[in-house]
Amino acid sequence: MAVNATPQDHPDRAAYLNNLGNWLGRRFERTESMDDLNRALSCYKEGWSCHSSPPSIRIRSARCAANILASQRNWEESSEILKGAVQLLPLVSPRLLNNNDKQHILGEFAGLASMAAAVSLKAEKDKHCALELLELGRCIIAGLLLEMRTDISLLKEQHPGLAAEFESLRDELDSPPSKAAPLGDAAPSWELQANRRFKADQKFNEVITKIREKSGFQNFLLPLTSDELMATADQGTIIAINVSSYRCDAFLIRRERITLLVESAQTLQWLWDVAAGPILDALGHQYSPSNLSPPRVWWIPTGTLSHFPIHAAGYHTKGSTRTVLDRVMSSYGSSIKALVYGRRHSVRRATESASEHALLVAMQKTPYLQGGSTLPFATREVEMLADLCPSLELKAVRPLQRREEVLGHLRACKIFHFAGHGRSDPLDPSRSCLLLDDWKESPLTVGDLRDYKIQESSPFLGYLSACSTSANKVDSLVDEGIHLASAFQLAGFRHVIGTLWEVSDSHCVDMARVVYETIRDEGMTDRAVCRGLHLAIKALRDRDVSMLRETRDGEVVHTNGETAAHIPFYWVPYIHFGV
């Protein structure tokens, strides 16, 4: 009755249709009446088609409709709806998240791009189209929360007037309809809103056209073309692994071509067998004892695979060649577009940054933190780096371990090394923080880094020697790469070293030493950072492997008889994000 009483072009109609579809779907789960399922599908499809409703509401309906269509193996129609929904994602307003239902809203958008890419391939669409959808819809939530989506942040720098106009119209289009008066008593009011939204949509399209006429913005809010994707791989292969309930695929992006490797999908050996091994074999990256500088690859995992250390996959026993670590040097990225932006941004800023400071913070004791607050090796780790600073042509700066002191030095640093504890906020990365002496009353958050415009000074390396700085433990947001390390990268750091889970305090010293000694010996280059971490991980791995052997049935055991499942692999959690 509510839907029937709502005019076709009313801004609330999609929301009402979505609600009705949800209840019909719940009744179908109890009755298994196909009439209920078909009616639910009709509601969702009609809600998706309500162009006068906010994009965020339409996207909800689109996802629900696509799920039902996919369950019926109607891949073609499901693919078309998901394609339209993904194309709307960049237009969702950050203001949508200024309410108490943030986690529910984020969960509705998370994973949409992975689903769209998978369903597109099930519909036998071109692999390039599937990859474009995956790219277009990746890390939208992180961009919403940080208000730093790369296209828009770049537009703000170069054309602030157009950026302001774009954001104002986007917010108006995605704002909820006014609740000033009941529908029956104020029909002219909603008609006025609908008319205003229609005009805003026209103006919005005109502004986007103006933006795309500007030099360097031809693809504003559009996916990278195939040529642009392949050009991004000029420094090494990029591997986007898409995980979905419908299918799992690996997109291998090389300079000359893009290929698709299909795999079906808990150990490092399993990860090698089902993903890393077939991928590296397809790329022709074979083990070579004489290869002292293996090729680089960038891993872009999606879905549940984001929890796994792909760089550490393999059979790590003496003489084994079936490991990622012995074939390539690994870096990670949140998306291909983020890599492109990082390279362009840093090249543009490289000549402007003349800082030679290494900002060093060691939190051996964190106040007010219960359990494990003391890190005996944190001071030793920072003292090691301070001793290396002269050979790195850097001046060590060791501020008071308080928010304002650290922030005051961040703009003038080339390297920021933090040895201590961090706290990641999975719902709002701008609130993720490093724990300093005053963290209780004044935490140093990622939002602080954004507000201080750290990206303008283009810092070279942020080394977060703390537990779980690259971890995301919220299932609904697993596909978004929302964690402390990626947030630091979005804030402007060219390279970030983080960790997937807890790390050994004593091993952190050795890891950092090898990284910085490599940078000292090879220069402060992109490759040196990646190679330094690669060598550090490999050295610690080789020390562990010397105590392992493989039995006839393939089981890996310690020389003391303990199975590999119970052996702490201290080298596994460290990962590199960077260009």
N, C-alpha and C positions, 0 to 999 in steps of 0.2 A: 504494500500500500504506500509506503514512503517513497519507493522508487517511482511508482505510477503517478504520484502527486508532484514529482519533481520535473520541471521542464527540461527538455533535451539539452539545452545549452547552459543550464545552471552549473556554476563552478563546483557545487557539492555533489553532483550526480554520480561522479566516478566513485566517490567515497561510499555513498549509499549502495551502489552496485557491488562494490568490493565486499562490504559487510554482508549483503545478502548472499553473495557467492560463498563466503566463508561458512555461513550457517547451513547452506545447502550441502556444502562439502562435508560438514560434520554429520549431517543427517545421513548422507550417503555411506559414511563409514559404519553406521549402525544398521542401516536398512539394506545397503548394497543395491539400492534402486538406481538403475541407470538414468531414469528420468531426473533424479536429483543431481547426478553428476553432469548430465547434459545441460541442465538449467544453470548449474554453477559455472560451467564453461561459458555459456552465453552471457552471464553477468560479467564475468571477467573480461571477455572480449569486448563487450560494449563499454565497460569502464576504461579499457585501454584506448578506445576510439573517442573518448570524451575530450576533445582538444581544448575545451574551455576550462578544464580542471588542471590543477597544478601538476607538473611533470612527476613529482615524487609519488603522488597518488596513482597516476597512470602506470608508473613503473611497477608498483605493487600488483596491480591487476594483470599486467603483462606477464609477470613472472608466474602467477598462479595459472593463467591460461596456458602458458607454454608448458608447465609441468603436466597438466592434464593431457594436452595434445601429445607430449612425449610419451606419456604412459600408454597412449593409444597408438604409438609408433607413427604418428602423423608428424614426421620429422620436418617436412617441408614447411608447413604452416607454423609449427613451433619455432623453427629457425627464423622465419621472417619476423615474427612478433618479438623474439629476443633481440634480433638485430636492431629493431626500432627502439627497444628499451635501453639497450647499451648506448645507442647514439644520444639518448636523452640524459644519461647519467652525468656528463660534464656540466649540464645546466642546472643540476640540483643546487639549491642555495645552502650555504653554511648556516644560515639562520634556522634551518630546519632542525639543527641539533641543539638549539637553545631551549630545551625542555627536559622534563624528567623522564621521558621515555626514550632516551638516547640509544640505549643498547638494543631495544627492540627495532628501532628504525635502522640502525646500522646493520643488524642481522638480515634485514630484508634486502639490502643492496649487496652484501658480501657474497662473493662467489658467482654473481650474475654473469660476469664476463667469461669465467671458466665454463659455465653451463652453456652460454651462447656459442662459444668456440666448439665445444664437444658436439652439440646438437647440429651445428652447421656442417660438421664433417659427417655426422650420421645421415644428413640430408644430401650427402655427396656434393657439397659445395667445394669450391676451390680452396686449397690449403692456405693461400694468401689471404683470402677473405676471412677465414677462421682466425688466422693470426692477427689480422687487423682488429677484429672484434676483441680478442684477448687483450691486445695492447690498449685499445680505446677505453676499456672498462676497468683497467688495473689501477689500483691505488687511489681510486676516487675518494674513498673514505678518509684516507690519510690526508689527501689534499683538502677535503672539507674541514677536517679538524684543525689543520695547521694553517688553513687559508693560504696555501703556498702551491697550488696546482701550477705546474711549470709554465704552461702557456700564459696563464693569467699573471703570474708573478713577473714574467719577462715583459708582458705588455705594460704593467705598472711602471717598470723601469724606463721604458722607451716612449710610451704614449699614455701618460697618466690620465689625460682627459677622456680618451676612449675607454680606458680601463674602468674609470669611475662610472661612465655611462652604461657600459656593459654590465657591471655588477648591480647597479641600481635597477635596471630592467630585469635582470635575472632574478633578483630577490622579489620583485613585484610579481613576476610570472609564477614563482614557486611559493608564494605566500598563501596561507590558508584564507578562504573566503571570510569576509567580515561577518560577525555574529551580532551586528548592531540591533537587528529586529527580527522577529519570526518571519518565516517565509510567506505565510498567508497575508500578513499585514503590510509587507513592504516589498511587493513584487517589483516596483520601480527600482528599489535599491539593488537587488541582485542583477536586474537588467543593466543597471549602470555599471556594476562591477564587471559583468560579462563583456560589455562594450569596451570598458577601459582595458580589460585583459587582452581583448582582440587587437586593440590599437597598440598596446605594449608589445604584443607578439610581432606585429608588423615592424615596429620601430626596432625591436631586438634583431630581427633578420637584417634590417638595413645597417645596423651598427656592426654586425658580424661581417657583412659584405665590405664595409669600410675598413675594418681591421685586416681582412684578408688581402686588401689592396696595398697594405703597407709592406715595405721590404722586410723579408724574413718571417712574415706572418701568413704566408699563402696557405698554410695547412693549420691555421688556428682552430683548435678543438677537433681536428680531423686526425685519423690514424696515419701513421707513417706509411708512405708508399713502399712497394716492394723494393724499388731501387734505393730508397732511403734506409730501409731495414738492412739491406745487404751492405751498404756503405758503412753502416755502423760496425760491421764485423771486420773492418780493415786491420784492427789490432789483435784480432783473435776471434774464434768462434763464439757465438752466443747461443745458448741452449735454453729454450723456454719449454718447461715440462708442465703440461696441463693435466690436472687430475680432476676427474668428474665421475659421478656415479654412472654416467652413460658410456664413457670410454676414457682411456688415458693415452696421451700422445706426447711425443717430443718433437718440437720444431727446431731443426738444425739450421741456423742462419750463418752462412758463409759469404765471403766476399763475392763469389761468382754465382751462388744459387741458394735457394731455400728448399730444404727437403723435409719430408715428414716421416718420422719413424713411429710406428704404432706398436704399443706394448700393452699386454694385459697386466693388470695388476689385479727375530726382527733385528735382524742383525745387519751388520755392515756387508755381510756376504749376500744376503737377500737383496739389499739395495743395489749391489753390483749386478746380480743376476737379472733383475727385472728392469733396471733403468740404466745405470752408469755404464756397465759393460757393453750392452748393445749399442748405446749411443757413441761411445768412443771408437768401437769397432767400425761403425758406419762412417765415422769421420776420418778413419784411417790413422788415428792416434794410437800407435803401437808402442810397446815398451822398447826403449833403446838405451843400453847401458852407457853409451858414449854421449848421450844427449844430456849435457849438463845444464841446459837452459830449455826446458820443455815448453811447448806452445801454451798460450793462455786461453782459457775459456771462461765465459760468464754464465753462471747458472741462474735461471729465473724460474724457480719452482712455484707451483700453485697448490691450493688446497692443503690437504693433510701432509703432502710431501714437504711443505715448508718447514715442518718440524725436524726433518731428517738431514743429517750431515752428508750431503752428496759428495763433497770433496774428500770424505774419508771412506767412501764405499770401497769394498774390495776384500780380497783374501790376504790378510796381512800376516804372512808367515815368511820364514827365511827363503829367499830366492823367488818369491812369488812375483809374477808380472801382472797379475789380475787385480790391480788397484788403480784408482783415479790418481792417487798421489804420485805414483811412479810413471805416469803418462802425461799429465798436464798440470799446469798451475791454475788454481781455481780462484775466481772472484764471484761475488753475488751481486745481483741487481734486482730492484723492485719491478722494473719494466725496461723495455728497450728505449722508450721515449725518455725515461729518466737518465739513462746513459748518454743519450744524445745531448740532453740539456746540460748535464754535468760537464761534458767535454766542451761544449760551446761556451758555457758560462766561465769555466776556468781559463780557457784560452783568452777570453775577453778581459779577465781580471788579472791574468798573470803578470802583466807589465805594471799593474798598479800596486801590487803587494811587494813591499820592500822589507817586511818584518823579518827579523832574525832571532826572534825570541822563542824559547821553548818553555811553555808554562807547565810547571810540574806540581802535582798535588798528590801527597801520600797520606791516606787516612788509615794510619795504623790502628787507631782507636776511634770508633764512631759513637758519640754519646747518645744515650736514650734508646739504643738498639739492643733488643733482647736476643741473646744466643748468637754466637759467631761474630760478635761485633769487633773482635780484635783480629787484626791481620798482621802477624809478626813480620812477614816478608815485604809488606808494602813499602816501608821506608828504604829497605835495601834495594828494591826495584828502582825507586826514584833516584837514589844515590848513584846507582849504576849508570842511569841515563845522564845525570848531572856530570859525571866524570867523562862521558862520551861527548858532551856538548861542544867542547872546543874543537874536536876533530870533525864534528858535523857543521862547524862554523855557525854555531848557535850560542846564544847567551841564555843560560839557565835562569829562570825567574820562579821563585818559590814564595807565593803570596801567603798571607794569612788565610787559613782554611775556612773562610766565610764567604757568603754569596756575593756581597758587594765588591770584596777584594778580588775575587776570581773574575767576576764580570768586568771589572775595570781593566784587567790585563788581557782579556780574550781578543779584543779587536786588534791588539798589537802582537799576536802570537802567530808563528808559523806551525808549531806543533803544540797540541794540548795532550798531556799524558796524565790520566787519572787512575790511581791505584787505590781502590776502596770499594765501597758498596754503592749500588744504584737501585733505584726503585722505578719500575716501569708501570705506567698507567695505561692499560690496554684499551680503554674507551676514549681517552683523550691524550694523545702523545705529547701535547703541549704541556701537560702536567707531569710528565715523566721527569724524574730528577736524579741528580747525583747527591749523595748524602755527605754534606760538609758539617762542620761543627754546629752551625746554626740551622740545620735542616728542619728541625721541628717548627720553628717560628718563621723561617724565611728560606725555603728550599730553592736551590738553583735548578730551574726548570728549563725544558726545551723552549717553552714560550718566552723565557727571558732571552735566549739566544736569538730567537726570531725578532723580538722587539728591539734588540740591540743591533740588528742588521749585521750580523756576523758575516753573512755572505758577501758583503761589500768588500771585506778585506781578504776574501778568498783564502782562508786557512788551509794548510796543506794536509795535515794528518790529525785526526782525533783518535787517540788510542785509549779505549775504555777497558782497562784491566780490572774488570769486575764481573760478578756472576750474572748470567742470563741477560746481558745487554742487547742480545739479538733474538730474544725469545718472545713469542706471542702465545699465551696460554688460553686465550678465549676462542672457543671453537667457531663461534659465529663470525669472527674476524680473521680467521686463519689465512684467508686469501689476500689480505690487504698489506702484509708486511709492516704492521704497526708495532714498532718497538723502539727502544732508546737509540740504537745504532743508526737505523734508517732515519730517525728524526734528526739526529745530528747531521746526517748527510743532507737532508732537506734544508737544514738551517744554514748550510753553506760550506761544510767541510768537504774537500775534494776526495779524501780517503777516510774511512773509518774502520778500525779493527774492533770487533766485538766478540761476544761469546753466546753460544746457543743454550748453555745451561751452566751449572756450577763448575768452577775451576779450582784447581789446587793452588793455594797461596804460594807454596814454595816453587812450583813449576812456572808461575807467572814471571819470575825473575829471568829464567833461562829463555823463555819465549821472547820477552822484550829485548833481551840482549842481542839475540841473533837478528831480529828485525832491524834494530838500529845500527848494528855493525854492518849489515848488508847495505843499508842506505848510506852509511859512511863510505863504504868501499866503492859503491856503484853510482853515487850521486843521488840527489833528492828528486828522483824521477818516479813516474807512475809504476813502471815495471819493477823498480827496486823495492817498493812497498810490498807489492804482491809476491815478488820473489823472496823477500825477506821472511814473510810469514810462511811461505811454502817451505823454505829451508828450515825454519824453526820447528814447524810441525813434523817435517820429515826426520829431523834429528831426534826429536823426542819419540817419534814412532819407531825408528830403527832401534832405539834403546829398549823400548818395550818388546819389539819383535824378537830381539835376541833371546828373550825368555819364553818364546812361544814355539810350538811345533804343531804340525797338522797330522792327524791320525789317518789311517787308511780310508775310513768312512767320511773324511772331509771335515771332521770336527776339529776345531782349534782348541788346544789346551795349553796351560802353563806348564813349565818344566817341573813344577811342584805337584802336578796332577790336577790343578784347579781348571775348570772349564772357562773358556773365553768370556762367557756371559757374566762371569763374576769377577772379571779382571777390570780394574779401572783404567780406561784409555784416556789419560790426561791430555793427550794431544788433539782429541777429536773436536772439542767445542769451539775452537778458535776459527773465525771466518773474517773475510775481507770484503768490504763494500767499497767500490770505487771505480774510476774510469779506466 
